[in-house]
Amino acid sequence: MAKKEKSFVETIEAISPADYRMPAEWELHAATWLAWPHQRGDWPQKFKPIPWVFAEIVRLLHTGERVRILVEDSHSEKRARKMLERSSVDLGQIDFFRVPTDRSWTRDFLPLFVKNPQGHIAATSWKFNGWAKYDNYRHDAAAYKPLAGKCDWTVFKPKVKLGDHFRRVVLEGGAIDVNGQGTLLATEECLLSEIQARNPGLKKAELENLLSQYLGIKKILWLGEGIVGDDTHGHIDDLVRFVGPRTVVVASEIDASDENYDRLRDAWRRLEKMSNERNEALELVALPMPEKVVFHGKRLPASYANFYVGNQVVLVPTFNDPKDRVALDTLARCFPTRKVVPIYARDLVWGLGTLHCMTQQEPA
């Protein structure tokens, strides 16, 4: 007999998530979550190769962890299954969930998973509002509801009292990066700016308190701006990433005429003065930026920092650029026990995101 799904209401925890923390991405995963691409408007004139990129990513990940894929309906699932079979994927390692989405950037609309000392996994479901930019986000914002019941999640929904009302707090996974020990990286441009404001009226100290309460954060390292071309207005995962408890890779531009030059120098200079939750100085590792990627006259947010760390592999976006090899070698030194694999991303980045944006890890 099939297991009866719990209703969404029954999975909501009313208590505070005390003692929970957000694990680092390199800690053991139970699974990686993806949403099978269907929004052709995100890749105008270039959609055709995108599902095959997703299939290749699934192929590389599924031997080390389960891959859980959101699909629109039975027809979408059938197409995805055929493509994955042709790509030599063992479908026994894949879980499909028929949950409608607007886009495929699971990093930003699926819950951020946290873990307590007893090993219990919970989902912190922050509000998603289309990066305070787009109108078509309602399916993405609601995706956690059916999943909470299907997967029997304990769900925490961060809220703040503003005036006489409680309001859910907006946060995307791509806006933050953690070392798993209590230190978090973010940009002022994304989380504190009045442009594409995620939480109007919410003060910096209040946001820091919420990140501490729900993600187990002890220290927040604030950087300035993200990279040029990023429609999210400053996501950290194109700029700076933790690769160890106190080791950070920093996107670096050596061409002083490039629009990113001053932004990235500012990030490096700030990080030089910062430390982790143990007050240990950060070890900074320069990660090159590729040559600017322009399509239809628009600069795209191409960055090697948008890599994804799986259980066995590190997937790195590449751009047919001489610096691809430098970036791969740099990340191979940072992750000596994992296989570092390039993923061609010049087509993928036309959707304004790459590998980290399209993945969300669920801790073991």
For each residue, the residues with C-beta under 8 A, 3 or more apart:
1:
2:
3:
4:
5: 149 150
6: 10 11 148 149 152
7: 10 11 149
8: 11 12 145 146 148 149
9: 12
10: 6 7 149
11: 6 7 8 148 149 152 153 154 155
12: 8 9 148 155 157
13: 17 122 154 155 156
14:
15: 18
16: 213
17: 13 20 114 116 122 124 156 213 214
18: 15
19: 116 117 216
20: 17 114 115 116 122 156 214 215 216
21: 114 115 116 180 182 215 216
22: 112 113 114 115 124 178 180 215 216 217
23: 27 113 114 115 178 180 363
24: 27 178 179 180 181 242 245
25: 177 242 308 309 361
26: 180 243 309 335
27: 23 24 180 363 364
28: 311 363 364
29: 32 65 310 311 361 362 363 364
30: 65 66 121 362 363 364
31: 65 66 67 68 95 361 362
32: 29 61 65 66 67 68 308 310 359 360 361 362
33: 67 68 69 70 106 110 359 360 361 362
34: 54 57 58 67 68 69 70 104 106 358 359
35: 69 70 101 103 104 105 106 143 358
36: 51 54 69 70 71 72 76 80 104
37: 42 43 47 50 51 54 104
38: 72 76 101 104
39: 42 43 102 103 104
40: 43 44 47
41: 44
42: 37 39 47 103 104 351 352
43: 37 39 40 46 47 50 347 350 351
44: 40 41 47 350
45:
46: 43 49 50 347 350
47: 37 40 42 43 44 50
48:
49: 46 52 53 347
50: 37 43 46 47 53 54 347 348 351
51: 36 37 54 55 79 80 83
52: 49 55 56 83 87
53: 49 50 56 57 343 344 345 347 348
54: 34 36 37 50 51 57 58 104 358
55: 51 52 58 59 80 83 84 86 87 89
56: 52 53 59 60 87 343
57: 34 53 54 60 61 315 343 355 358 359
58: 34 54 55 61 62 67 69 84 87 89 94
59: 55 56 62 84 87 88 89
60: 56 57 63 310 313 315 341
61: 32 57 58 64 65 67 310 313 315
62: 58 59 65 66 67 89 90 93 94
63: 60 90 93 312
64: 61 310 311 312 313
65: 29 30 31 32 61 62 310 311 312
66: 30 31 32 62 93 94 95
67: 31 32 33 34 58 61 62 93 94 95
68: 31 32 33 34 94 95 96 97 362
69: 33 34 35 36 58 80 94 95 96 97
70: 33 34 35 36 97 98 99 101 106 143
71: 36 76 77 80 96 97 98 99
72: 36 38 75 76 98 100 101
73: 76 77 98 100
74: 77 78 98
75: 72 78 79
76: 36 38 71 72 73 79 80 98
77: 71 73 74 80 81 96 98
78: 74 75 81 82
79: 51 75 76 82 83
80: 36 51 55 69 71 76 77 83 84 96
81: 77 78 84 85 91 96
82: 78 79 85 86
83: 51 52 55 79 80 86 87
84: 55 58 59 80 81 87 89 91 94
85: 81 82 88 89 91
86: 55 82 83
87: 52 55 56 58 59 83 84
88: 59 85
89: 55 58 59 62 84 85 93 94
90: 62 63 93 94
91: 81 84 85 94
92:
93: 62 63 66 67 89 90
94: 58 62 66 67 68 69 84 89 90 91
95: 31 66 67 68 69
96: 68 69 71 77 80 81
97: 68 69 70 71 146 147 150
98: 70 71 72 73 74 76 77
99: 70 71 143 146 147
100: 72 73 139 143
101: 35 38 70 72 104 109 139 140 143
102: 39 130 136 137 138 139 140
103: 35 39 42 109 137 140
104: 34 35 36 37 38 39 42 54 101 351 358
105: 35 108 109 140 174 353 357 358
106: 33 34 35 70 109 110 358 359 360
107: 110 172 173 174 237 353 356 357 358 359 360
108: 105 128 131 140 172 173 174 175 232 357
109: 101 103 105 106 128 137 140 141 143 144 172
110: 33 106 107 143 144 147 173 360
111: 123 124 125 126 144 153 155
112: 22 123 124 126 171 173 215
113: 22 23 121 122 123 124 361 362 363
114: 17 20 21 22 23 121 122 123 124 156 214 215 216
115: 20 21 22 23 119 120 121 122 363
116: 17 19 20 21 119 120 122
117: 19
118:
119: 115 116
120: 115 116 154
121: 30 113 114 115 153 154 362 363
122: 13 17 20 113 114 115 116 153 154 155 156
123: 111 112 113 114 144 148 153 154 155 156
124: 17 22 111 112 113 114 155 156 157 158 214 215
125: 111 144 148 155 156 157
126: 111 112 157 158 168 169 170 171 172
127: 141 168 169 170 171
128: 108 109 137 140 141 170 172
129: 132 137 141 170 198
130: 102 133 134 135 136 137 140 141
131: 108 134 172 196 231 232 233
132: 129 170 196 197 198 233
133: 130 196 231 232 233
134: 130 131 137
135: 130
136: 102 130
137: 102 103 109 128 129 130 134 140 141
138: 102 141 142
139: 100 101 102 142 143
140: 101 102 103 105 108 109 128 130 137 143
141: 109 127 128 129 130 137 138
142: 138 139 145
143: 35 70 99 100 101 109 110 139 140 146 147
144: 109 110 111 123 125 147 148 155
145: 8 142 148 149
146: 8 97 99 143 149 150
147: 97 99 110 143 144 150 151 153
148: 6 8 11 12 123 125 144 145 151 153 155
149: 5 6 7 8 10 11 145 146 152
150: 5 97 146 147
151: 147 148
152: 6 11 149
153: 11 111 121 122 123 147 148
154: 11 13 120 121 122 123
155: 11 12 13 111 122 123 124 125 144 148
156: 13 17 20 114 122 123 124 125 214
157: 12 124 125 126 168
158: 124 126 168 169 171 210 213 214
159: 166 167 168 169
160: 166 167 169 199 202 206 210
161: 165 166 167
162: 165 166 167 201 202
163:
164:
165: 161 162
166: 159 160 161 162
167: 159 160 161 162 199
168: 126 127 157 158 159
169: 126 127 158 159 160 199 202 207 210
170: 126 127 128 129 132 198 199
171: 112 126 127 158 175 176 191 198
172: 107 108 109 126 128 131 175 232 235
173: 107 108 110 112 176 360
174: 105 107 108 232 235 236 237 353 356 357
175: 108 171 172 186 187 190 191 198 232 234 235 236
176: 171 173 184 185 186 211 215 236
177: 25 184 185 186 236 237 240 241 242
178: 22 23 24 183 184 185 215 217 242
179: 24 182 183 242 244 245 246 276 277
180: 21 22 23 24 26 27 242 245
181: 24 245 276 277 278
182: 21 179 216 217 218 219 276 277
183: 178 179 217 218 219 220 221 242 276 277
184: 176 177 178 211 215 217 219 220 221
185: 176 177 178 220 221 223 236 240 241 242 248
186: 175 176 177 190 191 220 221 222 223 236
187: 175 190 191 222 223 224 225 226 234 235 236 239
188: 191 192 193 222 223 224 225 234
189: 192 193 195 224 225 226 233 234
190: 175 186 187 193 196 198 226 232 233 234 235 236
191: 171 175 186 187 188 198 207 234
192: 188 189 204 207 222
193: 188 189 190 196 197 233 234
194: 197 200
195: 189 233
196: 131 132 133 190 193 232 233
197: 132 193 194 200
198: 129 132 170 171 175 190 191
199: 160 167 169 170 202 207
200: 194 197
201: 162
202: 160 162 169 199 206 207
203: 206 207
204: 192 207 208
205: 208 209
206: 160 202 203 209 210
207: 169 191 192 199 202 203 204 210 211
208: 204 205 211 212 217 220
209: 205 206 212 213
210: 158 160 169 206 207 213 214
211: 176 184 207 208 214 215 217 220
212: 208 209 215 216 217 218
213: 16 17 158 209 210
214: 17 20 114 124 156 158 210 211
215: 20 21 22 112 114 124 176 178 184 211 212
216: 19 20 21 22 114 182 212
217: 22 178 182 183 184 208 211 212 220
218: 182 183 212 277
219: 182 183 184 276 277
220: 183 184 185 186 208 211 217
221: 183 184 185 186 270 271 274
222: 186 187 188 192 270
223: 185 186 187 188 236 239 240 266 267 270 271
224: 187 188 189 263 266 267 270
225: 187 188 189 234 263 266
226: 187 189 190 230 232 233 234 235 236 238 239 263
227: 230 238 239 251 260 263 264 289 301 303
228: 259 260 263 299 301
229: 298 299 300 301 302 352
230: 226 227 233 234 235 238 301 352
231: 131 133 301 352
232: 108 131 133 172 174 175 190 196 226 235
233: 131 132 133 189 190 193 195 196 226 230
234: 175 187 188 189 190 191 193 225 226 230
235: 172 174 175 187 190 226 230 232 238 239 357
236: 174 175 176 177 185 186 187 190 223 226 239 240 241
237: 107 174 177 241 305 306 356 357
238: 226 227 230 235 251 301 303 305 306
239: 187 223 226 227 235 236 250 251 264 267 303 305
240: 177 185 223 236 248 249 250 251 267 271 305
241: 177 185 236 237 248 249 305 307
242: 24 25 177 178 179 180 183 185 245 247 248
243: 26 247 248 249 285 331 334 335
244: 179 247 283 334
245: 24 179 180 181 242 276 280
246: 179 275 276 278 280 281 282 283
247: 242 243 244 282 283 285 334
248: 185 240 241 242 243 271 282 283 284 285
249: 240 241 243 285 286 287 305 330 331 334
250: 239 240 264 267 268 271 284 285 286 287
251: 227 238 239 240 260 264 267 287 288 289 303 304 305
252: 264 268 286 287 288 289
253: 258 260 261 264 265 288 289
254: 288
255: 258 261
256: 261
257: 261
258: 253 255 261 289 292
259: 228 263 299
260: 227 228 251 253 263 264 289
261: 253 255 256 257 258 264 265
262: 265 266
263: 224 225 226 227 228 259 260 266 267
264: 227 239 250 251 252 253 260 261 267 268 289
265: 253 261 262 268 269
266: 223 224 225 262 263 269 270
267: 223 224 239 240 250 251 263 264 270 271
268: 250 252 264 265 271 272 284 286
269: 265 266 272 273
270: 221 222 223 224 266 267 273 274
271: 221 223 240 248 250 267 268 274 282 284
272: 268 269 282 284
273: 269 270
274: 221 270 271 281 282
275: 246 278 279 280 281 282
276: 179 181 182 183 219 245 246 279 280 282
277: 179 181 182 183 218 219
278: 181 246 275
279: 275 276
280: 245 246 275 276
281: 246 274 275
282: 246 247 248 271 272 274 275 276
283: 244 246 247 248
284: 248 250 268 271 272
285: 243 247 248 249 250 330 334
286: 249 250 252 268 330
287: 249 250 251 252 304 305 327 330 331
288: 251 252 253 254 304 323 326 327 330
289: 227 251 252 253 258 260 264 302 303 304 323
290: 293 302 303 304 319 321 323 324 327
291: 319 321 323
292: 258 299 302
293: 290 299 300 302 319 346 349
294: 297 298 299 300
295: 298 300 350
296:
297: 294
298: 229 294 295
299: 228 229 259 292 293 294
300: 229 293 294 295 349 350 352
301: 227 228 229 230 231 238 306 349 352 353
302: 229 289 290 292 293 317 319 345 346 349 354
303: 227 238 239 251 289 290 306 317 354
304: 251 287 288 289 290 307 316 317 318 323 324 327 331
305: 237 238 239 240 241 249 251 287 356
306: 237 238 301 303 317 353 354 355 356 357
307: 241 304 314 315 316 317 331 355 356
308: 25 32 314 315 355 356 359
309: 25 26 314 335 338 361
310: 29 32 60 61 64 65 313 314 315 338
311: 28 29 64 65
312: 63 64 65 338 339
313: 60 61 64 310 338 339 340 341
314: 307 308 309 310 331 332 335 338 339 340 341
315: 57 60 61 307 308 310 341 343 355
316: 304 307 327 328 331 340 341 342 343 355
317: 302 303 304 306 307 342 343 345 348 349 354 355
318: 304 321 324 327 328 342 343 344 345
319: 290 291 293 302 324 344 345 346 349
320: 324 344 346
321: 290 291 318 324
322: 325 326
323: 288 289 290 291 304 326 327
324: 290 304 318 319 320 321 327 328 342
325: 322 328 329
326: 288 322 323 329 330
327: 287 288 290 304 316 318 323 324 330 331
328: 316 318 324 325 331 332 340 342
329: 325 326 332 333
330: 249 285 286 287 288 326 327 333 334
331: 243 249 287 304 307 314 316 327 328 334 335 340
332: 314 328 329 335 336 340
333: 329 330 336
334: 243 244 247 249 285 330 331
335: 26 243 309 314 331 332 338 340
336: 332 333
337:
338: 309 310 312 313 314 335
339: 312 313 314
340: 313 314 316 328 331 332 335
341: 60 313 314 315 316
342: 316 317 318 324 328
343: 53 56 57 315 316 317 318 348 354 355
344: 53 318 319 320 347 348
345: 53 302 317 318 319 348 349 354 355
346: 293 302 319 320 349 350
347: 43 46 49 50 53 344 350
348: 50 53 317 343 344 345 351 353 354 355 358
349: 293 300 301 302 317 319 345 346 352 353 354
350: 43 44 46 295 300 346 347
351: 42 43 50 104 348
352: 42 229 230 231 300 301 349
353: 105 107 174 301 306 348 349 356 357 358
354: 302 303 306 317 343 345 348 349 357 358
355: 57 306 307 308 315 316 317 343 345 348 358 359
356: 107 174 237 305 306 307 308 353 359
357: 105 107 108 174 235 237 306 353 354
358: 34 35 54 57 104 105 106 107 348 353 354 355
359: 32 33 34 57 106 107 308 355 356
360: 32 33 106 107 110 173
361: 25 29 31 32 33 113 309
362: 29 30 31 32 33 68 113 121
363: 23 27 28 29 30 113 115 121
364: 27 28 29 30
